[in-house]
Amino acid sequence: MTDWTIAAAMLNFPSVDNEGRSRQDASGEVWLSDLRQVAEAGFSHVDPTDSWLRVADLVPARRAEFASAVAEAGLQAITLSTARRSVIDPAAGDENLAYSHRVIEAASELGMATVSFGLFRPFNTAQQQALWFWTAQGPVDHPDQWDLAVRRLTELGRHAADAGIDISLEMYEDTFLGSADSSIRLVEEIGLDNVGLNPDLGNLLRLHRPIEHWQRTAEKVLPYANYWHVKNYSRVEDANSGVVFAVPTSLELGTINYRWAVNFAIDHGFEGAFCVEHYGGDGLSVSASNRDYLRRILKQPMREAESCDQSL
């Protein structure tokens, strides 16, 4: 299990520099500088998250320049993850659908096996002003949009299948992928073998509100996983006051027991890649620590995962 793919997300790199210049318009040398930091942190794989660079919107010559930068850094780009590009966004859904098709085409051109889409939308003012964006209420999917979501994600799934690519749908609060049951229903209604879940449990654990127990969620969704953003938070709940707090921490120290979760996922057929993430502080270094923790787990013989919480 030591050769399991564990990629770094590019979440920790800005899309705009201190002088207001976009990474989209930056030279290949700027991209290479960012990517070299990832390689120097010990990674051999990267997910060029589009909050850093929209690879799908690069013209062919610039896309070739990007591919050269990845190779020169000694990395392999394995997946294109999108952020805040919901295909049912009331303001930008049509545009985001067209963009998502370009993501599939770019991933195919660059030899990637997976793309990750979500239904979460751009930050509102309250989220932009919060220290941690997940402490402010964001947009909420409306039930009337369900059929549109199924139809558009099915369209993307068929395109991806024709390109030989899998789609992974990222779980995120207040979207149709915001709970285990809704996420499973969505994947099953799409009904395509190449469409599964990106079970980002951290996106739900960090909410300052009541949630389904993380392990119960994991038991439901991990059998549907085909790519996995992993991050952790320390969650504290005060039953007397109803106050809930959550702050980012490493995979090893947080509330989610990833030793159990990884074993359970593999027991139930997970064969996809991992992508380590972290918000706050030196996110790249914490991601590297998370990678090393995963490697220690994956080196050990797999055994049937048992419940790790007697309260369930």
Buried (B, 14 or more C-beta within 10 A) or exposed (E): EEEBBBBBBBBBBEBEEEEEEEBBEBEBEBBBBBBBBBBEBEBBBBBBBBBBBBBBBBEEEBBBBBBEBBEBBEBBBBBBBBBBBBBBBEEBBEEBBEBBBBBBBBBBBBEBBBBBBBBBBBBEEEBEEEEBBBBBEBBEBEEEBBEBBBEBBBBBBBBBBEBEBBBBBBBBBBBBBBBBEBBBBBBEBBEBEBBBBBBBBBBBBBBBEEBEEBBBBBBBBBBBBBBBBBBBBBBEBEEEEEEBEBEBBBBBEBBBBBBBBBBBBBBEEBEBBBBBBBBEEEBBEBBBBBBBBBBEBBEEEEEEBEEBEEEE
